[in-house]
């Protein structure tokens, strides 16, 4: 303080008119200074110089006002605090000041201080002020926000004694020791990030408080000051906490963010921190961004911001981790393998010169990360080594085949979406796939897309990962039912990765993206069938959305056209899931129950249309060859050589190799091994991971009524509910029928061996004696009644009829339908039985007693019999 207080200081004479005149002149002076600074900003002057000059201009006016109001011998001290204390002041930022005075001085100077703050307000200096004694400073510092403002105190009118008194009042020995301060500010930052959805890639990001914004840089500075006594980040290099490259990057991005914020204040004409749509174009123009053939100027500016914010977050994470180690000491390494270890839960490379500019080492790191769910994150030293190695890592088209296979292994391994997110955040995905780097931070200047292209892509991938979860996402009616049918989920992930990757290049991004996807898949050794599927999904990823939302999906012609384009069930399943994930990943407000229902209805109608005969499997020959090869490999593990496998496959329907997976095909082939052609084979096994669920396989010479007898036996004698079924005609007058069943009554739960014995015994006797049970529909299904639909069509070869039945599922339904077919003396050549929630969709390829297609009279008789049976049971 200047002097001890003996009596109240003598205030300068109060002259309201004179004060008003001074305030008016000060306002003019400040406005003129701001105009000069704005012109210098537009010329591209150094941003730090502009911020310092504005702080200096305010300092001058503030000191002048102080001298008018406060006697020179008054025991008061004036400090700039907060951002103003750092000496950086944006065009419309408030100024924060602290007056340090003991209680007697505060009372004696009350009127003088009131006059001061009134004059500042009239001059256009919106000052947030506090008047405190040293004791009050210590007490107020219990609030970490207040303390943070005071640790940046810069003396304006204060001698050495006052400066030392303030420093002592808020010293770490009195309040907020360094470690506690670090922990609290870290939690504060996490909470602040959470308010912005933990992403900077929002449509209207906050330059100051958003993730990766200026506040993150300030937080690092505050932590460094409290922990190490340094006011800048540069000294942290010498302390070993910050690399020179990291310091240079933070300095570069700080300047970029400050320039955006300065310009935003200018175009908004007020203290605006949110980069709103209203200002984005004006700011881009003011900063000199111009539209080009591919990108709007505003999109170029925003991409620069998003990339700056991403880099700030990346380095911010590393520094926080190093500060933590400073407080808690070096961790005892926990080796994981020869290359990696855990340090305080963070994954670290054991070698000091990792990754040797080797992409294989990088992929090994992500594989280890995915395999270790307890990993907290990447260790800061390893993260920095990875960042330094990025420029030397090859893109996929310049990498070795082994490295490409390593990448595909990551997609097929645990947590593939989390791995892709980590690779994107750390810059690896952009190096491996340069097209992804081009859309990183790329925004679209509209109200429809609320995320950058890369963040939207990652949101789509997260939605796809949610479909695989054991807990269904209630927002999606059918996604959790469709996902398990995917043979290779990584194909859908690749389609999600590429679906928007060509945004901003000009032309149709779907077509351009399909070209990129095909090149990528071919380079990574995917077969033509898989490559074709991914490229088709990328090219057609908007088809289902447009059809559902812009066309009348109640019109059979619309469904027919859509089903013709989709062509097969594999495409439909993938396209449905990609469409759901894409719409829901575009904006949190875009997905709703209406769109969910539209897509589910289109999916259901198309699925049925394909099963009725519109389906034309794409790349059928390649799928068959792939399944035969995989099944042969599985049989080889059982000691069955390729020649014997081929002989077993010759006894099986060719179509089964198109529809089924390799593992059940190998199981069925092995079941035929010890049987002579023409004998009856019944095999049953429990489905892995599904207690009380079984797979049933029946191979036998065909007989009239055989399908119905199998179904009725499973239902009536064994109490098994059939969830899915497929009946196929095999070579030489045989049948290949497969069923997935579950115990309908837990009190009676037969095992696989009992089911096998009972079914084989029933089929060895007369089939006519096997009749279905009469059952009452369960109470809960009565609330979900679907109006029965019975439809007929011709089979693709024209020889038989295609019967489709859609109705409410219930216990014994399939047995009843099969019994009607048998009673009508109809032959079943193929059956595709499926249940979706309460909805049963059963499709049969049937012929009459002469094995011909049904005529109109026969169709009507069958329709009446089926509806009577369905309605009779539902009414029961």
Secondary structure, 3 states (H helix, E strand, C coil): CCCCCCCCCCCCCCCHHHHHHHHHHHHHHHHHHHHHHHHHHHCCCCHHHHHHHHHHHHHHHHHHHHHHHCCCCCCCEEEEEHHHHCCCCCCCCCEEEEEECCHHHHHHCHHHHHHHHHHHHHCCCCEEEEEECHHHHHHHCCCHHHHHHHHCCEEEECCHHHHHHHHHHCCCCCCCCHHHHHHHHHHHHHHHHHHCCCCCCECCCECCCCCCCHHHHHHHHHHHHHHHCCCCCCHHHHCCCCCHHHHHHHHHHHHHHHHHHHHHHHHHCCCCCECCHHHHHHHHHHCCCCCCCCCCHHHHHHHHHHHHHHHHHHHHHHHHHHHHHHHHCCCCCEECCCCEEEECCEEEECCCCCCCCCHHHHHHHHHHHHHCCCCCEECHHHHHHHHHHHHHCCCHHHCCHHHHHHHHHHHHCCCHHHHHHHHHHCCHHHHHCHHHHHHCCCCCCCCCCCECHHHHHHHHHHHHHHHCCCCCCCCCCCHHHHHCCCCCHHHHHHHHHHCCCCCCCCCCHHHHHHHHHHHHHHHCCCCHHHHHHHHHHHHCCCHHHHHHHHCCCCCHHHHHHHHHHHCCHHHHHHHHHHHHHHHHCCCCCCCCHHHHHHHHHHHHHHHHHHHHHHCCCCCHHHHHHHHHHHHHHHHHCCCCCHHHHHHHHCCCCCCHHHHCCHHHHHHHHHHHCCCCCCCCEEEEEECCCCCCEEEEEEEEECCCCHHHHHHHHHHHHCCEEEEEEEEEEEHHHEEEEEEEEEECCCCCCCCHHHHHHHHHHHHHCCHHHCCCCCCCCCHHHHHHCCCCEEEEEECCCCCCEEEEEEEECCCCHHHHHHHHHHHCCCEEEEEEEEEECCEEEEEEEEECCCCCCCCHHHHHHHHHHHHHHHHHHHHC
